[in-house]
Amino acid sequence: QVQLVESGGGLVQAGGSLKLSCEASRTILSVNKMGWYRQAPGKHREMVATITNSGATAYADSVMGRVAIFQDSAKNTVHLEILSLKPEDTAIYYCSYCADYECYGGIYWGQGTQVAVSS
């Protein structure tokens, strides 16, 4: 069982930046994929960015160029930096962990952290 704890959410003005962090409760497997998803009110959860243990990243088109995901393997932590925040970035952001690249074994989720962007 892997527990994920997110931090770094809050209220930010449009145009500002934010850094979210997610720490896994134990040493994660050498092959894994971690990521960030978000869910806005009344909408489905969507992928924001993912990163594998080898450093391969993927980003949603809606955040391309404004978001960077990076990891600190020694600390079992993954970070998400969001620049030029827009009101439409307002959502609960969830950290995710998969024990394989395709998440065939299921997805572990954190409890979520709220990001609110004011115009």
N, C-alpha and C positions, 0 to 999 in steps of 0.2 A: 504494500500500500504506500502510495506517495501522497503526501500532503503538500499543497502549494499555498504559500502566503504572499499575497500581493500588498504593495504599498505604493504611495506616491500620487494617488488621485487627489482631486480637489477642484476648486473653482478657479478658472483662469479666464482672462479677457481674450477676446479674439485677437489673433496675431501673436499671442504668447506661445510659450513652449512648456512642455511637461515631460518628466521622466518617470516612468513606472518601473517598478522592480518586482521580481517574483523569485522567491527562494524555495527550493524543494527541501522537504524535511529530512531526506536521507540521500545518500550517494545514489545518483541516478545511473542507469545502465550506460555502458559505453556506446551503444547504438540507441539513439533516441531523437525525438523531435519535440521541441518546445515551441510555444507560440503565444500569441495574444489574439483574442477574439473580442468583439464588442456587441452589445445589444442595446439598441435605443428603444425607448418606449413604443410599444405597438409594432415593433419590427422583429424579424428573426435575428438570431445570433449570426454574426458574420466574421470571417477571418480577417484579421488586420495584417498580421505578419507571423511567419514561422521561421525557425532556424533549426538545423540538424546539428548533431554533435560534430560533424565535419565542417560546419560553418556555412553550409548552403542555405540561402535565404529565399523567401518568397513574400511578396507584398501584394495587398489588394490594390487594384487600379485606383481606387478612391483616395488612397493615401500615398501613392507612389511619389517619391521625391520629397516627401515631408516627414517620413518616418524612417527610423533606423532601429533594427533589432540586433542585439549583441549579447554575448553570454560570458559569464565568468565560471568556467568549468570547475575551478578549484573550490568555488563557493556554492556550486549547484544553483547559480542564480542567472536569470535572464532578464534583460532590461529592454524597455521600449521607450525610445525618445521620439516625441512628436513635436514638430515645429509648425509655425504658422497655423495655429489652431483655429478652427472654424466652428461656428455654432453647431453645424451638423456632425461634429465630432463628439458631441455630447452623448454619453452612453455609459453603461456599466462595462468596464473592461475586465475580461477574465483571462487568467493565465491558464495554459494547457500543457499537458505532458503526455507523450505517447512513447511506449517502449519499443516502437518500430517506426520506420519512416512513413508507412501508410496507415498507421493507427489501427491495424487489424486487431490488436489486443485491447482496444478501447482507449478512451481519453479520460485522463484525470483532469479535474477542474479545480481552480481556486475558488474562493468565496466571492470574488469580484471586488473591484474598487471603482467608485463613481468618479467620472470626469464630467464636469459641467463647464461649458464655454459660453461666456456672455458676450453679446454683441455690442 
